[in-house]
């Protein structure tokens, strides 16, 4: 097929408007998400338990850098059979199903309202308004398998796969303006559609809360079998081992 030459008006009335509309919709979605988002309540007991688990893990990993007596004192604070933190703190098992929590369902509804619905509505409007337009061309050759993705709304078998239709250009902007959103709105913004999709697929909103009883038991067992290996036992000999005195009198020390 002969090389196509696009009308410059397509750049002004199709190409750039799709970019601007997609960008502005992302900005609006970001601020709407901030307005309707609810502050998650964090319980003091949950924070205390999580910090205790972190301290115990740090003790297992870095306990070799403190004296043995200090290590045993900290280990006794957590693992003592009578007064240890992991033994005395009794926590009820978490049995709540996130699907039965009204706040979780409300957050899911808000997420669909601010992310999925605008993408469907604006995508349908752009597909109807700019239907049949070829907007741009990627600067490298592609195989025919890319035609359904890059030429949505254009059914031309003779058209090169490198050309991009208006509908496909919109979806490329939805997932391709991530760096621009991060530059304008900062990191972890609500306009980043890629991050929103990843959170939904990973099930972050429906994750079961951790069971503190099981976490305490696992950490107690890990700390119980942890032995102290004093890493600073021969530190003086190791530091002075590289010092070699010269055989000649009056000469300074030489370091290898």
N, C-alpha and C positions, 0 to 999 in steps of 0.2 A: 504494500500500500504506500502511496506517495506521502511525503512528510506533510503534516498538518500545520497550518499557521493560524493561531488563535487571534480573534479580534481583540484589540487592546481594551475595548469596553468590557470584555469578560473579566479582565483583571480588576476593573474599577467597580463593576456592578454585581459581580458574583464571587470572585476569589477573595478580595479584601473584606466584603461584608460578612462572609461566612466566618472569617478569622475574628473580626471584631465582635460579632454576635456571640460566638462561642466564648470568647474571653470575658465579655461583660456578663454573660450568664453564669460563668464560674465565679466571678466577683460577687454577684448577687447571691448565689448559692452559699458562698462562704459566710457572708454576714447574716443571712437568714438562719443558717445553722447555728451561729453564735447566739442569735436572739431566742430561738426556740429550744436550745439545748438546756437540759436540766443538770444542775450540779449534783454529782454523785457523792453521797454521804459515805465517809470513811470512818469506821468505828475505831476507837482508840485501842481496843483489845486486839483487833486485827493487825494494826500497825505494830503494836508491841510484840506480838507473836512473830511477825515477819522479820523484825529487827533482831529478835533473839536467834532465829534460824540463821540469819546472815552472820551474826557474831560467832556462832558455833562453827559455821563453815570456814570463816576466816581463821579461827583458832586451829582447826585441823590443817589448813593450808600453810599458815605462817607461824605455827607454834614453835617451830624449830629455831626461831630467831629470838626467843625469850628464854630466860632461865627455866630449869625444870620445875622449881618451886612455883614460879608464876604460872607455868602451864598447868600444873596440878591444881592450883587454886581455882583457876578458871574452869577447868574440867569438872572439879567438884561442885562448882556453882550450878552447872548444867545437869550433871549426871549423878549427883548424890542420891542414894536410894530413898532417903527420908526428906531431905530439904532441897533436892535438885529442882531446877526450874522445869525440866522436861517431865519430872515425876509429880510435882505438886500442882502444876497447872492442868486442871481438868477442863476439857472443852467438849461440848456436845457435838456429835457428828453432824455434818452438813448434809441434809437430805432434801433441801428445797430444789424443786425443778424450776429452772429459769423460765420455762414456758408458762408457768403458773404465776409468775411475778408480773403484776400489772405495769410496773415501771419499765421492765425489760421490753414488754410488748409495745409500750408507748414509744420507747426509744427506737424500736424497729420501724414503727409507723412513721416517725419523724425522719428517719434515715431514708425510707422509700419516698417520702414526700419531697425531700430536698435534693435527692440524687437521681433516683430512677425516673420519677415522673417528669422533671424538666428535660432530661435527655430524650425521652420518648416524644414529648410534645414538640420540642424544638427540632428534633430530628425529622419528625413527620412534616412540620411546617416548611423546613428547608427543602426536603425532598419534593414537596408539592410546589413551592415557589420557584426553585431553581432546577426543576426537573429537566433532564436531557442535556445539561450543560457539561462540557469538558473543560475543566478548570486549569489543570496544570499537568506536567509530565515529570516523572521522576528521572533523575540524571543518570540512570543506569538501566540496562536491559533486564527484563523480567520474563519468566516463563508464562505460559497460558494459565497455569494454576492460580496466578494472582489476579486474573480478570474478574472473578466473582467478588473479590475483596476490594479492588480498586476501581471497578467500573460498575458499581451498583446503580441500577436504573438505566443503564445503557446496554442494549443487547445488539452489539455489532461484533460479529466474529472476525471481521477483517481489521478491526481496530487494534493497534499495538497495545500490548499489556502494560506498557509504561504510562499510558495516559490515565488520569484520575478524574472521576466524575464528581459532581457537586456533592452528592450524598456521601460518597466515600471520603471526600475532602473534609466534610464536617466531622465524621468519626475519627479521622486522623488528627484533627485539631482537639477533639475531646480528650484523647489520650496523649497528645503530643505537646500540650502547653504546660506540662508539669514544671519545667524549669522556669518558665515565665511567671507562673503562679508563685513559685518559691521565691523568686526575686522580688515580686511586688508585695506578696502577703506574708512571706517568711515560711519557714519549714512547718510541717504538720498543719497545713491549712486544709480547710474543708472543701476547697475548690479542686483539690487533686483527686480526680476521678479514679486514677490508677490505684492509689492507696485505699480509697473507699471500697473498690472492688476486691482488693486483696483482703481487707478486713472481713468482708462479707463471706468470701470463700473459705477463709481460715476459721470461720465460726467464732471470731473473737467476741461477738456480742452475746453468744449463747454458751460461752465457756462456763463449766461448772466451777463454783468457788472451791478453793482447796480445802481439804479436810485437815484441820490443825492437829487432830489426834494422831492421824497416820503420819503427818509430817514430823511431829515430835518423836514418834517411835522410831522412824527411819533415821533421824538425825542423832538420837540417843545411841542407837546401835553403831552408827558410823563413828561417833566420837568415842565410844567405849573401846573400840578396837584400835584407836589411834594411839600410838606410842610416841613418846617424846624423843626426838633425835636432835641433840644439841648441835646446831650448825656452827656455833662459835667456840667449840671446845678447844681447838688448836689454832685459833685465829692469830695469836701472837707469833707462834712458830711459823705459820704460813706467811705472815707479813714480813717477818725477819729472815725467812729462809732465802730470800733473793738478795740479801745484803752480803756482799763478798768484800772482806777486808783485803786490802793490798798488802803484799809481802814487804814492800818498802816502807820504812818508818817515815812519818810525817805526811803521808799521802791521805787524801780524803777517801771516804767510803764510795764504793762504786755499786750502782744498782743495775742489775741485769734487766 
